Each structure stands twice: as C-alpha cells, then as structure tokens.
C-alpha cells in the first residue's frame, strides 16, 4: 500500500512520454489515438529504442485521449489505480504493453507504473473507470480507428521515411519526426519483408486492419483469432 501511495504521489507531476498534441493557439484538439511504436535500436524515438529490448514487431504505448474540458473531472480515488493494476497485470504481456518509464528503470519491460501514468493522464482525466480503460486497450476491433498519427525519421541514404510509431483513432492526422515528401517504410519482419507506402496513399493503405494482420498478430496471434481483420482489398502495400 505504501508503494502504491508513493506512485500516486508521483502521478501528480510526472509527464508521460507520449507527445502532447496541440491544436491552434495551443488548445488541445478533440483527438484520440491508440499509439504503437516499432522497435528500432537506433531510433530517435526513445520508446522505440526501449521497445527493441522486448519485441521484434511492436509495443503498445496507450490509448491517448485529448478532449477539451477533461480538466473538470475530479481526481480519481486511489482505489481506481489499485483496481487498474489488478486488471492490467495479467494482460500486459498479451498486448505488448510494457513499461517504458525512465523514472523506474527497474520496471522497464514489466508492469505497471508506466501504464498507470498513462491511465492517469488519459483515462481518469477523461472520466474513465479502470475497467473502461482496460477494455478500450484490449479491444482490437477496427471500428473508429483511422490512421491519425505517424512518427517517422527520414533516411537520407535510402531516401525513405522510416516509420517508428503509428496511431489509430479519431481526429485530424498528425505527423511527428523529421519527415520528407518520400515513401514511408516499415522495417523488415522476421521473414525479411519490407512494406512500402506512398505518401499520397498511406492513410488508405496503412489502416488498422492491415497493421493488425501484418504487425500485431505476428507476435500476438490470438488477437486476429478473436478480432479477425476485415478482408484486405487491393489497397495493400507493396512489399519486398
């Protein structure tokens, strides 16, 4: 109980590693995204570098929700965070939601301080109970999940944008990192496949069902059994 109390104290000031998404004049947009990072040892995105130690395909960062007026919600009781830990701890390895907090390096790759800070920042402040938030991050249906965030780094040698993180949800499209008007690529999987996405078609081709089938389910096959991707048409990416 003492440890939980100390963690809750830290939550009052800790800044979660997810990027703040701001609209005009610095006002947060009405925006939601399920954020995933792709493992890269040399990534400019620290979550992607950390993820490389625990996964070959992806790590989940959280259900990021930005909504005007969420500051009006009262602080959640401590029991909410205790309940959140109880709900998530048996599940976090099944959805690749590993702790990636620099504040608690001894917990990196495990659970549940980093995950709890995400819930505090994006769940309780939007009035979500522990069970509602955990349900949202374990629901892998494509409904309401459009590509709305890309974090990429331009590679001068290959003249491509290497994707380091993607988000799916609602709200306008966001780009992060140093991106050029060039093809986007997902790095090779265990079979050596590299996926290419032309910038003018990336939102169409890199949709949630495609990402689920080609990235998420390569490590967590149960997800595609329980939440089968819709039939992918001819808009699939080029691969080599």
C-alpha positions as CSV (number, residue, x, y, z in Angstrom):
1,X,0.0,0.0,0.0
2,X,2.9,2.4,0.8
3,X,4.4,1.7,-2.7
4,X,1.1,2.5,-4.4
5,X,0.7,5.7,-2.4
6,X,4.2,6.9,-3.4
7,X,3.5,6.1,-7.1
8,X,0.2,8.0,-6.8
9,X,2.2,11.0,-5.5
10,X,4.5,10.8,-8.5
11,X,1.4,10.8,-10.8
12,X,0.6,14.4,-9.7
13,X,3.7,15.7,-11.5
14,X,5.0,13.0,-13.9
15,X,4.9,13.7,-17.6
16,X,4.1,10.7,-19.7
17,X,6.5,10.1,-22.6
18,X,3.7,10.5,-25.2
19,X,3.7,13.6,-27.3
20,X,1.3,16.4,-26.4
21,X,-0.9,17.0,-29.4
22,X,-1.9,20.7,-29.7
23,X,-4.3,22.5,-31.9
24,X,-4.4,26.1,-32.9
25,X,-3.3,28.6,-30.2
26,X,-2.0,25.7,-28.1
27,X,-5.5,24.3,-27.3
28,X,-5.7,20.5,-27.2
29,X,-7.7,19.0,-30.0
30,X,-10.6,16.6,-29.6
31,X,-8.4,13.7,-30.5
32,X,-7.9,10.1,-29.7
33,X,-5.3,7.6,-30.8
34,X,-4.1,4.1,-29.9
35,X,-0.4,4.5,-30.2
36,X,2.1,1.8,-31.2
37,X,5.9,2.1,-31.6
38,X,8.0,-0.1,-33.8
39,X,11.3,-1.4,-32.3
40,X,14.5,0.3,-33.6
41,X,17.8,0.1,-31.8
42,X,18.9,3.4,-33.4
43,X,15.6,5.2,-33.3
44,X,15.3,8.9,-32.5
45,X,12.1,7.9,-30.5
46,X,13.1,6.7,-27.1
47,X,10.1,4.4,-26.8
48,X,11.1,2.7,-30.0
49,X,14.6,2.1,-28.7
50,X,13.3,0.7,-25.4
51,X,10.8,-1.5,-27.2
52,X,13.6,-3.2,-29.1
53,X,14.6,-5.0,-25.9
54,X,11.2,-6.7,-25.6
55,X,9.6,-7.1,-29.0
56,X,10.6,-7.7,-32.6
57,X,7.4,-6.2,-34.0
58,X,5.7,-3.5,-31.8
59,X,5.0,-2.2,-28.4
60,X,1.7,-0.5,-27.3
61,X,2.0,2.9,-25.6
62,X,-1.6,3.6,-24.7
63,X,-5.0,4.9,-25.6
64,X,-4.2,8.6,-25.8
65,X,-7.3,10.9,-25.4
66,X,-7.3,14.6,-25.7
67,X,-10.6,16.3,-25.1
68,X,-11.4,19.8,-24.1
69,X,-12.9,20.1,-20.7
70,X,-11.3,16.9,-19.2
71,X,-9.8,19.1,-16.5
72,X,-13.2,19.4,-14.9
73,X,-13.1,15.8,-13.7
74,X,-12.2,15.3,-10.1
75,X,-9.1,13.4,-9.2
76,X,-9.8,9.7,-9.2
77,X,-9.6,7.9,-5.8
78,X,-6.6,5.8,-5.0
79,X,-8.6,2.6,-5.3
80,X,-9.0,3.3,-9.1
81,X,-5.3,2.9,-9.6
82,X,-5.2,-0.2,-7.5
83,X,-8.0,-1.7,-9.5
84,X,-6.3,-0.7,-12.7
85,X,-3.1,-2.6,-11.7
86,X,-5.2,-5.7,-10.8
87,X,-6.9,-5.7,-14.1
88,X,-3.9,-5.0,-16.3
89,X,-1.2,-7.1,-14.7
90,X,-2.4,-10.5,-16.1
91,X,-2.9,-8.9,-19.5
92,X,0.0,-6.6,-20.3
93,X,2.2,-9.2,-22.0
94,X,-0.7,-10.3,-24.2
95,X,-1.0,-6.9,-25.7
96,X,2.7,-5.9,-25.7
97,X,2.1,-3.0,-23.3
98,X,5.4,-3.0,-21.5
99,X,6.6,-0.4,-19.1
100,X,8.9,2.1,-20.8
101,X,9.3,4.7,-18.0
102,X,12.7,6.2,-17.4
103,X,11.6,7.1,-13.9
104,X,11.5,3.5,-12.9
105,X,14.2,1.7,-14.9
106,X,13.9,-1.4,-12.8
107,X,10.4,-1.9,-14.1
108,X,11.2,-1.4,-17.8
109,X,9.6,-4.2,-19.8
110,X,7.3,-5.1,-17.0
111,X,4.2,-3.6,-15.3
112,X,2.6,-1.3,-14.1
113,X,4.0,2.2,-13.2
114,X,4.3,3.5,-16.7
115,X,0.9,2.0,-17.7
116,X,-0.7,3.6,-14.7
117,X,0.7,7.0,-15.5
118,X,-0.9,6.7,-19.0
119,X,-4.2,5.7,-17.4
120,X,-4.0,8.7,-15.0
121,X,-3.2,11.2,-17.8
122,X,-5.6,9.9,-20.5
123,X,-8.1,7.7,-18.6
124,X,-9.1,9.3,-15.2
125,X,-8.9,12.8,-16.6
126,X,-11.5,11.8,-19.2
127,X,-13.7,10.2,-16.6
128,X,-12.9,6.6,-17.5
129,X,-13.0,3.9,-14.8
130,X,-10.2,1.3,-14.7
131,X,-12.4,-1.3,-16.4
132,X,-13.4,1.1,-19.1
133,X,-9.9,2.0,-19.9
134,X,-8.5,-1.6,-19.8
135,X,-11.5,-2.7,-22.0
136,X,-10.5,0.0,-24.6
137,X,-6.9,-1.1,-24.8
138,X,-7.9,-4.8,-25.2
139,X,-10.5,-4.1,-27.8
140,X,-8.8,-4.8,-31.2
141,X,-11.7,-4.1,-33.5
142,X,-11.1,-1.6,-36.3
143,X,-14.2,0.4,-35.6
144,X,-13.4,4.1,-35.1
145,X,-9.6,3.6,-35.7
146,X,-8.3,5.6,-38.6
147,X,-4.6,6.2,-39.1
148,X,-4.1,9.6,-37.4
149,X,-0.5,9.7,-36.2
150,X,2.8,8.9,-37.9
151,X,6.2,9.3,-36.2
152,X,8.9,8.8,-38.8
153,X,12.5,9.6,-39.5
154,X,13.8,10.4,-43.0
155,X,16.8,8.3,-44.1
156,X,19.0,10.2,-46.5
157,X,20.8,7.2,-47.8
158,X,17.7,5.2,-48.8
159,X,15.5,8.3,-49.4
160,X,12.6,7.0,-47.4
161,X,10.7,7.8,-44.2
162,X,11.2,5.0,-41.7
163,X,8.1,4.6,-39.6
164,X,8.9,4.5,-35.9
165,X,5.4,4.9,-34.4
166,X,1.8,4.9,-35.6
167,X,-1.5,5.8,-34.0
168,X,-5.1,4.8,-34.9
169,X,-8.2,6.6,-33.7
170,X,-10.3,9.7,-34.4
171,X,-9.2,13.3,-35.1
172,X,-7.0,15.0,-37.6
173,X,-3.8,13.5,-38.9
174,X,-0.6,14.3,-37.1
175,X,3.0,13.8,-38.2
176,X,6.0,13.7,-35.9
177,X,9.7,13.5,-36.5
178,X,11.8,14.6,-39.5
179,X,9.7,13.6,-42.5
180,X,10.2,14.4,-46.2
181,X,7.9,14.0,-49.2
182,X,9.1,10.5,-49.8
183,X,7.9,6.9,-49.5
184,X,7.2,5.6,-45.9
185,X,8.5,2.1,-45.0
186,X,8.0,-0.4,-42.2
187,X,11.2,-2.2,-41.4
188,X,11.7,-5.9,-42.1
189,X,9.8,-8.6,-40.1
190,X,11.3,-12.0,-39.3
191,X,10.6,-13.1,-42.9
192,X,12.6,-10.1,-44.3
193,X,9.5,-8.3,-45.7
194,X,9.7,-4.6,-46.0
195,X,6.5,-2.7,-46.6
196,X,6.4,0.5,-48.7
197,X,3.6,3.1,-48.5
198,X,3.5,6.1,-51.0
199,X,2.7,9.3,-49.0
200,X,-0.4,10.1,-51.0
201,X,-2.0,6.7,-50.1
202,X,-0.6,5.9,-46.7
203,X,-3.8,6.7,-44.8
204,X,-5.7,4.3,-47.1
205,X,-3.1,1.5,-47.2
206,X,-1.8,1.6,-43.6
207,X,-5.2,1.1,-42.0
208,X,-5.8,-0.6,-38.7
209,X,-6.8,-3.9,-40.1
210,X,-3.6,-4.1,-42.2
211,X,-1.5,-3.1,-39.2
212,X,-3.2,-5.7,-37.0
213,X,-2.7,-8.5,-39.5
214,X,0.9,-7.7,-40.6
215,X,2.4,-6.4,-37.3
216,X,0.3,-7.0,-34.2
217,X,-0.7,-10.6,-34.9
218,X,2.7,-11.6,-35.9
219,X,3.5,-11.7,-32.2
220,X,0.0,-11.9,-30.7
221,X,-1.8,-14.3,-33.0
222,X,-4.8,-14.6,-30.6
223,X,-5.8,-11.1,-31.5
224,X,-6.6,-11.9,-35.1
225,X,-8.5,-15.0,-34.0
226,X,-10.7,-13.0,-31.7
227,X,-10.8,-9.9,-33.8
228,X,-10.4,-11.1,-37.4
229,X,-9.2,-8.3,-39.8
230,X,-11.7,-7.4,-42.5
231,X,-10.9,-8.7,-46.0
232,X,-8.0,-6.6,-47.3
233,X,-8.6,-5.4,-50.8
234,X,-6.2,-4.3,-53.4
235,X,-5.0,-1.3,-51.3
236,X,-2.4,-3.4,-49.6
237,X,1.1,-2.0,-49.5
238,X,3.9,-3.1,-51.8
239,X,6.4,-5.5,-50.1
240,X,9.8,-6.8,-50.9
